[in-house]
Amino acid sequence: MTTRTRPLRLALAGLLVALSAGGAAVVGAAPASAAGRVSVAIEGHPEVTNQVDSTYLTTLRLSGSGFQGIKNGYGGIYVAFGTVNGTWQPSKGGATGVDYSYVPDDESNPTGYLDFVAFEGSSTASAANGGTVDSATGTWSATLKVPGSTFQALDRNGAATTVDCSVVQCGIITIGAHGVANANNESFTPVSVQNLYGSGGTLAGGGTRATTGQAQADTTDAGSASRPPAEPSSAASATAKATTRPTATPTATALPTAPATPTAPAATPSAVAAAAAGIDPTVLRIVLGGLSALVVAVAALVAFAIVHSRRTARRAADVAPDAS
């Protein structure tokens, strides 16, 4: 009995091992969650989608869905505007400046050209300028600036290259932040370059054109997980020319200058006194003028009388000795 059942037990054990291995193989072969998707619209104009202006700076409103949010996980997602080439994904060996290029931003003072969307509860969430990924739904929302159809991109050595989106396909790039390659959070959403704000454009007449400079880049390599949130390229600085999007409010026109009010002459004490007494200042001036003239005349008469009396006394003194 033992001899007959032993092979059966061994066969059953082998079957269980095979089933376990097969189950593990099936689990291992389960497809990963679908890559995230990004909806792109002009900030303030949700009807204008997947477009940027060829000349002016454009602010985009981005909405992500289907991304993997890892609660309390390290890092998050970088969101940038740029171009990709071939197998560009970092999870497949893609490298910055070789397989994908994007508009850089200032690491210490980001100005909106690169977004960092953090995981909920991440140790670096305080540095996120693009909000957080909802761990339950995999959604997020942020704004992103695009400096026009041409920009300067940097490779891992800090070398600058000009990217012209009128020649190559550009769009919204998402990758894992802080050097954490995550295929679930890698996506590229094509965006077309259009005349939006210029003459005849979809959003023409929004304001005046003004020239500015693209933010200087102080970047961090995607393979480094020790640096604070920043774009995943080497530390370097490069300035790219860009033009700002016209503001929604037209340039204010200076108001005409009001004519100057004539300066009133300073009030004299007599005028003040007259005003207080209810007397016409003109009449008062005439009266005071007459009084002044009278005072001068009286003074002159007094002076004449004094001089005359002295002369008379002197003459009397001269005549008195002769009379004796």
Residue frames relative to the residue before (quaternion, step in Angstrom):
aa qw qx qy qz dx dy dz
M 1.0000 0.0000 0.0000 0.0000 0.00 0.00 0.00
T 0.6665 0.4961 -0.2947 0.4720 3.48 0.93 -0.94
T 0.6525 0.5296 -0.3147 0.4413 3.54 1.00 -0.85
R 0.6916 0.4805 -0.2829 0.4592 3.55 1.01 -0.84
T 0.7084 0.4699 -0.2736 0.4500 3.60 0.95 -0.82
R 0.5608 0.6287 -0.4005 0.3603 3.60 1.08 -0.54
P 0.6676 0.4734 -0.3283 0.4716 3.66 0.84 -0.81
L 0.6219 0.5447 -0.3421 0.4467 3.56 1.10 -0.75
R 0.6517 0.5066 -0.3118 0.4705 3.53 1.00 -0.90
L 0.6456 0.5151 -0.3230 0.4622 3.58 0.96 -0.79
A 0.6453 0.5199 -0.3207 0.4588 3.57 1.02 -0.81
L 0.6522 0.5087 -0.3105 0.4685 3.56 1.00 -0.89
A 0.6380 0.5238 -0.3248 0.4616 3.57 1.00 -0.84
G 0.6561 0.5094 -0.3099 0.4626 3.55 0.97 -0.87
L 0.6374 0.5296 -0.3252 0.4555 3.55 1.05 -0.80
L 0.6451 0.5186 -0.3162 0.4636 3.54 1.03 -0.85
V 0.6403 0.5143 -0.3233 0.4701 3.56 1.00 -0.81
A 0.6563 0.5138 -0.3105 0.4571 3.55 0.96 -0.87
L 0.6550 0.5072 -0.3118 0.4653 3.54 0.99 -0.89
S 0.6381 0.5245 -0.3250 0.4605 3.57 1.02 -0.84
A 0.6622 0.4945 -0.3044 0.4735 3.55 0.95 -0.91
G 0.6488 0.5169 -0.3159 0.4606 3.53 1.00 -0.87
G 0.6390 0.5220 -0.3234 0.4633 3.58 1.03 -0.82
A 0.6492 0.5050 -0.3163 0.4727 3.55 1.00 -0.86
A 0.6415 0.5235 -0.3306 0.4529 3.55 1.02 -0.80
V 0.6433 0.5181 -0.3235 0.4617 3.54 1.03 -0.85
V 0.6455 0.5134 -0.3157 0.4691 3.58 0.99 -0.90
G 0.6743 0.4952 -0.2971 0.4603 3.56 0.94 -0.91
A 0.7004 0.4669 -0.2767 0.4636 3.56 1.10 -0.61
A 0.4176 0.7161 -0.4719 0.3003 3.58 1.28 -0.04
P 0.4892 -0.6831 0.4464 0.3079 3.61 -0.80 0.90
A 0.4842 -0.6488 0.5008 0.3063 3.54 -1.08 0.77
S 0.6387 -0.5211 0.3818 0.4181 3.56 -1.22 0.42
A 0.6028 -0.5925 0.3968 0.3580 3.54 -1.09 0.75
A 0.5625 -0.6076 0.4414 0.3459 3.56 -1.13 0.70
G 0.6077 -0.5933 0.3962 0.3489 3.52 -1.16 0.64
R 0.2445 -0.7447 0.6040 0.1444 3.54 -1.27 0.49
V 0.1915 -0.7867 0.5813 0.0807 3.56 -1.09 0.76
S 0.2200 -0.7431 0.6197 0.1240 3.55 -0.93 0.98
V 0.1521 -0.8141 0.5601 0.0201 3.58 -0.86 1.04
A 0.1336 0.7724 -0.6117 0.1067 3.58 -0.85 1.00
I 0.5591 -0.5749 0.4675 0.3719 3.58 -1.25 0.39
E 0.4992 -0.6493 0.4799 0.3144 3.57 -0.86 0.91
G 0.8066 0.2075 -0.1910 0.5195 3.55 -0.73 1.11
H 0.7524 0.2472 -0.1616 0.5888 3.60 1.29 -0.20
P 0.1044 -0.8490 0.5151 0.0542 3.62 0.44 1.15
E 0.6030 0.5738 -0.3639 0.4180 3.59 1.20 -0.38
V 0.6703 0.4425 -0.2955 0.5173 3.62 1.22 -0.35
T 0.0088 0.8496 -0.5222 0.0734 3.57 -0.19 1.28
N 0.8675 0.1375 -0.1033 0.4668 3.52 -1.33 0.56
Q 0.6017 0.5190 -0.3774 0.4755 3.57 0.96 0.90
V 0.0657 -0.7441 0.6609 0.0721 3.52 -1.32 0.54
D 0.5303 -0.6326 0.4518 0.3385 3.57 -1.16 0.50
S 0.5112 -0.6765 0.4491 0.2815 3.55 -1.08 0.76
T 0.7836 0.3252 -0.1528 0.5069 3.59 1.13 -0.59
Y 0.7735 0.3511 -0.1746 0.4979 3.56 0.85 -1.00
L 0.5784 -0.5497 0.4669 0.3812 3.52 -1.29 0.39
T 0.1355 -0.7918 0.5939 0.0451 3.56 -0.93 0.97
T 0.2146 -0.7493 0.6114 0.1370 3.56 -1.01 0.85
L 0.1849 -0.8064 0.5583 0.0609 3.55 -0.66 1.17
R 0.2674 -0.7023 0.6321 0.1889 3.53 -1.26 0.58
L 0.0995 -0.8201 0.5635 -0.0048 3.56 -0.54 1.24
S 0.0591 -0.7733 0.6310 0.0206 3.55 -1.08 0.81
G 0.1552 -0.8117 0.5603 0.0567 3.55 -0.60 1.16
S 0.0090 0.7794 -0.6264 0.0127 3.56 -1.14 0.70
G 0.7759 0.3447 -0.2533 0.4638 3.54 -1.19 0.55
F 0.4804 0.6607 -0.4488 0.3623 3.59 1.21 0.29
Q 0.4725 -0.6594 0.5040 0.2966 3.54 -1.26 0.38
G 0.1055 -0.7891 0.6045 0.0292 3.54 -0.59 1.19
I 0.1318 -0.8031 0.5798 0.0390 3.56 -0.58 1.16
K 0.3048 -0.7829 0.5116 0.1799 3.56 -0.19 1.23
N 0.8343 0.0882 -0.1425 0.5252 3.54 -0.92 1.09
G 0.4497 0.6874 -0.4574 0.3407 3.59 1.25 0.28
Y 0.5679 -0.6022 0.4405 0.3475 3.55 -1.24 0.39
G 0.8310 0.2428 -0.1712 0.4704 3.55 -1.01 0.83
G 0.2109 -0.7578 0.6022 0.1365 3.52 -1.07 -0.84
I 0.6482 -0.4944 0.4048 0.4142 3.57 -0.90 -0.96
Y 0.2549 -0.7117 0.6315 0.1726 3.54 -1.10 0.80
V 0.1077 -0.7722 0.6247 0.0426 3.57 -1.02 0.88
A 0.0874 0.8132 -0.5625 0.1209 3.59 -0.64 1.11
F 0.3733 -0.6704 0.5818 0.2697 3.53 -1.36 0.21
G 0.3287 0.7459 -0.5252 0.2443 3.57 -0.74 1.02
T 0.4988 -0.6290 0.5055 0.3164 3.52 -1.26 -0.53
V 0.2173 -0.7709 0.5885 0.1099 3.58 -1.19 0.60
N 0.1496 -0.7901 0.5917 0.0563 3.53 -1.26 0.46
G 0.8579 -0.0072 -0.0125 0.5137 3.57 -0.77 1.05
T 0.7579 -0.2516 0.2523 0.5465 3.54 -0.97 -0.94
W 0.0122 -0.8734 0.4848 -0.0459 3.53 0.33 1.30
Q 0.5354 0.6827 -0.4001 0.2953 3.58 1.13 -0.62
P 0.5170 -0.6492 0.4596 0.3163 3.63 -0.90 0.87
S 0.6298 0.5403 -0.3421 0.4408 3.61 1.05 -0.67
K 0.7187 0.3720 -0.2318 0.5398 3.60 1.27 -0.32
G 0.6937 -0.5031 0.2653 0.4419 3.56 1.23 0.41
G 0.3988 0.7307 -0.4739 0.2871 3.60 1.23 0.11
A 0.1921 -0.8024 0.5609 0.0689 3.57 -1.00 0.87
T 0.5685 -0.6025 0.4544 0.3276 3.54 -1.15 0.74
G 0.8152 0.2399 -0.1876 0.4926 3.56 -0.94 0.87
V 0.7048 0.3856 -0.2515 0.5398 3.58 1.29 -0.17
D 0.8113 0.1980 -0.0679 0.5458 3.54 0.73 -1.13
Y 0.7848 0.0207 -0.0502 0.6173 3.58 1.22 -0.30
S 0.0828 -0.7808 0.6191 0.0115 3.53 -1.11 0.83
Y 0.0383 -0.8164 0.5753 -0.0304 3.57 -1.04 0.73
V 0.6145 -0.5236 0.4325 0.4014 3.55 -1.34 0.20
P 0.3074 -0.7721 0.5223 0.1913 3.62 -0.64 1.04
D 0.1946 -0.7557 0.6121 0.1277 3.53 -1.34 0.18
D 0.5857 -0.5703 0.4438 0.3672 3.55 -1.30 0.25
E 0.4287 -0.7340 0.4663 0.2450 3.58 -0.59 1.14
S 0.7370 0.4332 -0.2422 0.4588 3.58 0.85 -0.95
N 0.7938 0.1031 -0.0456 0.5976 3.58 1.18 -0.52
P 0.0946 -0.8399 0.5318 0.0535 3.62 0.46 1.15
T 0.2299 -0.8026 0.5434 0.0880 3.53 -0.99 0.90
G 0.7161 -0.4917 0.2500 0.4277 3.59 1.19 0.34
Y 0.5300 0.6275 -0.4185 0.3875 3.60 1.25 0.12
L 0.7627 0.1663 -0.1158 0.6142 3.59 1.28 -0.27
D 0.1930 -0.7969 0.5651 0.0912 3.59 -0.79 1.03
F 0.1554 -0.7347 0.6505 0.1133 3.51 -1.20 0.69
V 0.0942 -0.7805 0.6180 0.0061 3.55 -0.54 1.27
A 0.2309 -0.8314 0.4963 0.0953 3.57 -0.37 1.25
F 0.5197 -0.5701 0.5198 0.3669 3.53 -1.33 0.29
E 0.5749 -0.5817 0.4431 0.3672 3.56 -1.13 0.59
G 0.8321 0.1798 -0.1447 0.5043 3.57 -0.84 0.97
S 0.4007 0.7242 -0.4784 0.2935 3.59 1.25 0.17
S 0.5673 -0.6084 0.4378 0.3411 3.57 -1.14 0.63
T 0.7271 0.3850 -0.2293 0.5201 3.60 1.22 -0.38
A 0.3365 0.7814 -0.4754 0.2239 3.59 1.26 0.22
S 0.6015 0.5879 -0.3667 0.3976 3.60 1.09 -0.62
A 0.6883 0.4698 -0.2777 0.4779 3.60 1.18 -0.46
A 0.4661 0.6957 -0.4410 0.3228 3.59 1.25 -0.04
N 0.1556 -0.7843 0.5945 0.0848 3.58 -0.90 0.95
G 0.6988 0.4298 -0.2695 0.5042 3.57 1.30 0.14
G 0.6311 -0.5494 0.3357 0.4327 3.56 1.21 0.43
T 0.5170 -0.6261 0.4866 0.3224 3.57 -1.23 -0.48
V 0.4849 -0.6230 0.5285 0.3119 3.53 -1.33 0.37
D 0.4008 -0.6960 0.5353 0.2616 3.58 -0.80 0.93
S 0.4107 -0.7516 0.4595 0.2351 3.58 -0.50 1.18
A 0.6863 0.4957 -0.2923 0.4447 3.59 1.02 -0.70
T 0.8084 0.2850 -0.1316 0.4979 3.59 0.91 -0.87
G 0.3812 -0.7418 0.4750 0.2807 3.60 1.20 -0.35
T 0.5209 0.6353 -0.4112 0.3949 3.58 1.18 0.53
W 0.0292 0.7686 -0.6389 0.0132 3.54 -1.31 0.44
S 0.1379 -0.7800 0.6049 0.0817 3.57 -1.25 0.34
A 0.1221 0.7876 -0.5913 0.1228 3.58 -0.98 0.87
T 0.3574 -0.6841 0.5761 0.2691 3.55 -1.34 0.14
L 0.0927 -0.7938 0.6005 0.0254 3.56 -1.13 0.63
K 0.3190 -0.7488 0.5534 0.1767 3.57 -0.97 0.90
V 0.1069 -0.7631 0.6355 0.0481 3.56 -1.09 0.81
P 0.3356 -0.8126 0.4450 0.1705 3.63 -0.51 1.15
G 0.7405 -0.3194 0.2293 0.5451 3.61 1.17 0.27
S 0.7204 -0.4640 0.3024 0.4174 3.55 -1.26 -0.17
T 0.7526 0.3180 -0.1793 0.5480 3.60 1.22 -0.37
F 0.1149 0.7889 -0.5966 0.0926 3.56 -0.96 0.88
Q 0.4610 -0.6519 0.5285 0.2885 3.55 -1.34 0.27
A 0.1191 -0.7829 0.6090 0.0455 3.59 -0.79 1.04
L 0.2873 -0.7582 0.5633 0.1587 3.58 -1.21 0.52
D 0.3240 -0.7053 0.5840 0.2378 3.54 -1.15 0.60
R 0.7432 -0.4228 0.2686 0.4436 3.60 -1.27 -0.05
N 0.6773 0.4594 -0.2918 0.4950 3.57 1.23 -0.33
G 0.5751 -0.6216 0.3614 0.3902 3.57 1.30 0.08
A 0.4589 0.6749 -0.4614 0.3480 3.60 1.23 0.12
A 0.3458 -0.7660 0.5152 0.1679 3.55 -0.89 1.00
T 0.0495 -0.7760 0.6288 0.0062 3.55 -1.10 0.80
T 0.3870 -0.7157 0.5314 0.2358 3.56 -0.98 0.82
V 0.1296 -0.7725 0.6195 0.0512 3.55 -0.89 1.00
D 0.1165 -0.7885 0.6028 0.0369 3.57 -0.79 1.06
C 0.2759 -0.8105 0.4999 0.1302 3.56 -0.33 1.27
S 0.5567 0.5569 -0.4157 0.4552 3.58 1.26 0.08
V 0.6848 0.4390 -0.2619 0.5194 3.56 1.33 -0.24
V 0.7779 0.1959 -0.1043 0.5879 3.60 0.99 -0.85
Q 0.5527 -0.6051 0.4570 0.3456 3.56 -1.23 0.48
C 0.0761 -0.7887 0.6096 0.0234 3.55 -0.79 1.05
G 0.0888 0.7995 -0.5897 0.0716 3.53 -1.27 0.29
I 0.6546 -0.4867 0.4004 0.4176 3.55 -1.32 -0.31
I 0.1496 -0.7867 0.5975 0.0409 3.55 -0.79 1.14
T 0.0285 -0.7671 0.6400 0.0344 3.58 -1.05 0.80
I 0.0589 0.7786 -0.6206 0.0714 3.55 -0.97 0.93
G 0.6359 -0.5087 0.4034 0.4172 3.57 -1.27 0.19
A 0.4024 -0.7354 0.5006 0.2160 3.55 -0.99 0.86
H 0.8372 0.2368 -0.1834 0.4577 3.53 -1.36 0.44
G 0.7032 -0.5010 0.2736 0.4238 3.58 1.01 0.78
V 0.5368 0.5976 -0.4236 0.4187 3.61 1.24 0.16
A 0.2246 -0.7941 0.5538 0.1104 3.59 -0.30 1.26
N 0.0726 0.7889 -0.6010 0.1057 3.55 -0.69 1.12
A 0.3679 -0.7725 0.4773 0.2001 3.57 -0.30 1.28
N 0.6157 0.5716 -0.3492 0.4151 3.59 1.10 -0.65
N 0.7554 0.3649 -0.1913 0.5095 3.58 1.16 -0.56
E 0.5283 0.5946 -0.4217 0.4355 3.57 1.23 0.47
S 0.1922 0.7794 -0.5738 0.1623 3.57 -0.70 1.07
F 0.1319 -0.7543 0.6353 0.0997 3.53 -1.31 0.40
T 0.0933 -0.7972 0.5965 0.0054 3.55 -0.73 1.14
P 0.3555 -0.7636 0.4927 0.2184 3.65 -0.35 1.16
V 0.0728 -0.7706 0.6330 0.0150 3.54 -1.11 0.83
S 0.3207 -0.7626 0.5308 0.1838 3.59 -0.90 0.87
V 0.3925 -0.6912 0.5603 0.2328 3.54 -1.24 0.60
Q 0.0295 0.8161 -0.5708 0.0854 3.57 -0.66 1.15
N 0.4803 -0.5915 0.5447 0.3502 3.52 -1.36 0.16
L 0.0436 -0.8411 0.5388 -0.0176 3.57 -0.09 1.29
Y 0.8184 0.2845 -0.1076 0.4875 3.56 0.84 -1.02
G 0.5740 0.6006 -0.3856 0.4015 3.58 1.20 -0.27
S 0.7472 -0.3771 0.2855 0.4669 3.56 -1.31 -0.05
G 0.8189 0.1884 -0.1686 0.5152 3.55 -0.75 1.05
G 0.5050 0.6711 -0.4157 0.3490 3.60 1.26 -0.01
T 0.7092 -0.4689 0.3272 0.4125 3.53 -1.33 0.32
L 0.7950 0.2097 -0.0899 0.5621 3.56 0.98 -0.88
A 0.2016 0.8198 -0.5139 0.1526 3.59 1.11 0.64
G 0.7626 0.3826 -0.2796 0.4403 3.53 -1.25 0.53
G 0.4409 0.7254 -0.4421 0.2899 3.57 1.19 0.30
G 0.7903 -0.2209 0.1547 0.5501 3.60 1.16 -0.24
T 0.6253 -0.5344 0.4078 0.3964 3.54 -1.20 -0.49
R 0.4958 -0.6582 0.4860 0.2911 3.50 -1.20 0.59
A 0.0075 0.7867 -0.6164 0.0312 3.56 -0.96 0.90
T 0.3555 -0.7497 0.5246 0.1908 3.56 -0.96 0.88
T 0.0260 0.7800 -0.6243 0.0340 3.55 -1.03 0.83
G 0.4733 -0.6629 0.4887 0.3126 3.59 -1.26 -0.02
Q 0.4968 -0.6286 0.5025 0.3250 3.55 -1.04 0.75
A 0.6050 -0.5906 0.3862 0.3688 3.56 -1.03 0.76
Q 0.4823 -0.6357 0.5117 0.3186 3.55 -1.10 0.69
A 0.3415 -0.7622 0.5203 0.1785 3.55 -1.00 0.81
D 0.0069 0.7364 -0.6764 0.0112 3.52 -1.02 0.94
T 0.0202 0.8976 -0.4334 0.0780 3.50 0.39 1.34
T 0.3336 -0.7285 0.5723 0.1743 3.51 -1.39 0.35
D 0.5182 -0.6552 0.4510 0.3145 3.59 -0.91 0.86
A 0.5435 -0.6459 0.4322 0.3172 3.57 -1.00 0.86
G 0.6687 0.5145 -0.3122 0.4366 3.59 1.09 -0.52
S 0.6262 0.5317 -0.3462 0.4530 3.59 1.20 -0.14
A 0.1722 -0.8064 0.5606 0.0759 3.57 -0.65 1.11
S 0.5972 0.6079 -0.3564 0.3832 3.59 1.23 -0.05
R 0.6201 0.5629 -0.3441 0.4245 3.58 1.22 -0.35
P 0.5660 -0.5744 0.4469 0.3873 3.62 -1.16 0.41
P 0.7146 -0.4517 0.2894 0.4490 3.59 -1.21 0.30
A 0.2685 0.7180 -0.6046 0.2165 3.52 -0.87 1.03
E 0.6598 -0.4996 0.3553 0.4346 3.54 -1.20 0.10
P 0.4908 -0.7197 0.4204 0.2539 3.59 -0.98 0.82
S 0.5249 0.5682 -0.4980 0.3920 3.59 0.38 1.21
S 0.6954 -0.5030 0.3036 0.4138 3.57 -1.24 0.29
A 0.5911 -0.5826 0.4202 0.3669 3.57 -1.21 0.53
A 0.3177 0.7128 -0.5671 0.2633 3.55 -0.66 1.13
S 0.2853 -0.7443 0.5741 0.1872 3.55 -1.27 0.25
A 0.1184 0.7644 -0.6277 0.0880 3.53 -1.05 0.83
T 0.2391 -0.7778 0.5669 0.1284 3.54 -0.92 0.88
A 0.1042 -0.7901 0.6024 0.0437 3.55 -0.88 0.94
K 0.4519 -0.6850 0.4959 0.2841 3.54 -0.99 0.82
A 0.0515 0.7792 -0.6223 0.0547 3.53 -1.05 0.83
T 0.2815 -0.7377 0.5787 0.2040 3.53 -1.24 0.26
T 0.4465 -0.7213 0.4625 0.2577 3.53 -0.87 0.88
R 0.5483 -0.5973 0.4835 0.3300 3.48 -1.22 0.66
P 0.5194 -0.6278 0.4627 0.3493 3.58 -1.01 0.72
T 0.4719 -0.6794 0.4798 0.2923 3.55 -0.94 0.82
A 0.6222 -0.5642 0.3909 0.3764 3.53 -1.22 0.50
T 0.7121 0.3949 -0.2434 0.5270 3.56 1.13 -0.60
P 0.4478 -0.6867 0.4892 0.2978 3.63 -0.69 0.96
T 0.6356 -0.5362 0.3912 0.3943 3.51 -1.22 0.56
A 0.4559 -0.7092 0.4691 0.2628 3.55 -0.79 1.05
T 0.3251 -0.7252 0.5749 0.1947 3.55 -1.06 0.82
A 0.4957 -0.6736 0.4572 0.3025 3.53 -0.87 0.95
L 0.4562 -0.6820 0.5007 0.2756 3.55 -0.96 0.89
P 0.5399 -0.6137 0.4467 0.3636 3.63 -1.03 0.66
T 0.4793 -0.6804 0.4779 0.2809 3.51 -1.06 0.78
A 0.4384 -0.7007 0.5000 0.2585 3.56 -0.86 1.00
P 0.5441 -0.6180 0.4375 0.3615 3.61 -1.01 0.74
A 0.5363 -0.6517 0.4353 0.3134 3.49 -1.04 0.83
T 0.4159 -0.6942 0.5324 0.2484 3.57 -1.03 0.82
P 0.4930 -0.6662 0.4584 0.3210 3.61 -0.77 0.97
T 0.4419 -0.7005 0.4999 0.2532 3.50 -1.02 0.83
A 0.3727 -0.7345 0.5241 0.2164 3.57 -0.71 1.06
P 0.5185 -0.6370 0.4607 0.3365 3.61 -1.02 0.75
A 0.5852 -0.6005 0.4156 0.3523 3.50 -1.11 0.69
A 0.4604 -0.6907 0.4865 0.2726 3.58 -0.93 0.86
T 0.3506 -0.7259 0.5548 0.2056 3.56 -0.98 0.93
P 0.6572 -0.5065 0.3616 0.4253 3.61 -1.19 0.38
S 0.6474 0.5242 -0.3318 0.4427 3.58 1.01 -0.79
A 0.6408 0.5197 -0.3275 0.4605 3.55 1.04 -0.81
V 0.6322 0.5284 -0.3265 0.4632 3.55 1.02 -0.81
A 0.6665 0.5019 -0.3013 0.4615 3.57 0.95 -0.93
A 0.6479 0.5209 -0.3189 0.4551 3.55 1.02 -0.83
A 0.6447 0.5148 -0.3250 0.4623 3.53 0.98 -0.85
A 0.6536 0.5159 -0.3139 0.4563 3.56 1.00 -0.81
A 0.7280 0.4195 -0.2390 0.4868 3.61 1.04 -0.78
G 0.4936 -0.6766 0.4229 0.3460 3.58 1.23 -0.13
I 0.4853 0.6532 -0.4355 0.3849 3.63 1.22 0.43
D 0.5305 -0.6122 0.4797 0.3371 3.55 -1.08 0.72
P 0.4692 -0.7026 0.4503 0.2888 3.63 -0.64 1.02
T 0.6175 0.5494 -0.3592 0.4334 3.63 1.06 -0.64
V 0.6545 0.5029 -0.3033 0.4762 3.55 0.95 -0.91
L 0.6463 0.5266 -0.3227 0.4482 3.53 0.99 -0.87
R 0.6454 0.5207 -0.3349 0.4475 3.56 0.97 -0.80
I 0.6406 0.5207 -0.3289 0.4587 3.63 1.03 -0.77
V 0.6563 0.5160 -0.3095 0.4553 3.55 0.96 -0.93
L 0.6759 0.4892 -0.2970 0.4643 3.53 0.91 -0.97
G 0.6238 0.5356 -0.3440 0.4536 3.57 1.05 -0.72
G 0.6603 0.5058 -0.3086 0.4615 3.59 0.98 -0.84
L 0.6410 0.5213 -0.3174 0.4654 3.55 1.01 -0.84
S 0.6376 0.5257 -0.3326 0.4544 3.57 0.98 -0.84
A 0.6591 0.5024 -0.3119 0.4646 3.59 0.94 -0.89
L 0.6375 0.5358 -0.3178 0.4534 3.60 1.03 -0.82
V 0.6420 0.5228 -0.3185 0.4615 3.53 1.00 -0.90
V 0.6493 0.5139 -0.3174 0.4622 3.58 0.97 -0.88
A 0.6604 0.5141 -0.3113 0.4502 3.60 0.95 -0.90
V 0.6458 0.5154 -0.3135 0.4679 3.57 0.97 -0.90
A 0.6477 0.5182 -0.3179 0.4592 3.55 0.97 -0.90
A 0.6499 0.5133 -0.3201 0.4602 3.57 1.02 -0.85
L 0.6508 0.5162 -0.3123 0.4609 3.62 0.98 -0.83
V 0.6377 0.5184 -0.3201 0.4714 3.57 1.00 -0.84
A 0.6595 0.4988 -0.3107 0.4687 3.56 0.93 -0.91
F 0.6484 0.5097 -0.3250 0.4628 3.61 0.99 -0.84
A 0.6496 0.5244 -0.3184 0.4491 3.60 0.96 -0.87
I 0.6514 0.5104 -0.3207 0.4607 3.56 0.94 -0.85
V 0.6650 0.4974 -0.3096 0.4632 3.58 0.86 -0.95
H 0.6659 0.5129 -0.3047 0.4480 3.58 0.94 -0.93
S 0.6604 0.5067 -0.3158 0.4554 3.61 0.92 -0.84
R 0.6423 0.5172 -0.3294 0.4598 3.57 1.00 -0.73
R 0.6495 0.5076 -0.3242 0.4641 3.58 0.96 -0.84
T 0.6472 0.5207 -0.3189 0.4563 3.60 0.99 -0.85
A 0.6525 0.5093 -0.3120 0.4664 3.59 0.93 -0.82
R 0.6505 0.5161 -0.3242 0.4532 3.56 1.00 -0.82
R 0.6532 0.5145 -0.3134 0.4587 3.57 0.98 -0.82
A 0.6344 0.5324 -0.3232 0.4578 3.56 1.02 -0.83
A 0.6540 0.5104 -0.3108 0.4638 3.57 0.98 -0.81
D 0.6544 0.5084 -0.3206 0.4588 3.59 1.06 -0.72
V 0.6933 0.4804 -0.2827 0.4567 3.63 1.00 -0.74
A 0.5672 0.6474 -0.3750 0.3444 3.63 1.00 -0.74
P 0.6821 0.4696 -0.3382 0.4470 3.79 0.66 -0.71
D 0.6387 0.5229 -0.3457 0.4464 3.61 0.98 -0.72
A 0.6424 0.5360 -0.3306 0.4368 3.62 0.99 -0.76
S 0.6349 0.5258 -0.3368 0.4549 3.59 1.05 -0.59
